[in-house]
């Protein structure tokens, strides 16, 4: 399994931007689909935000409707890193953001946490109005 570490969270005003990074350690990072999820409140289910597929799936991308047009996901396999550029942030984007990895099976869309076997610890994003 991959070990994942998120970074880049912080506080920003509404309309601002942040870029999150997810760095993995382990073999063949490029074989994994990497997704971003968020949890907006303790005890609330994690919500799938975006995903970039493995090199086997040509790095295809997916975005939840709520972030489409504002978030951009990309990956640099040479650095074992996936990025989530977030623009025009809104207070409702406030959440703990997690990256997760899925490998060896086809994931379903919209994203489901159960399809992802490796998770980072999360990074907090706070958007003030």
Order of alpha helices (4+ residues) and beta strands (2+ residues): beta-beta-beta-beta-beta-beta-beta-beta-beta-beta-beta
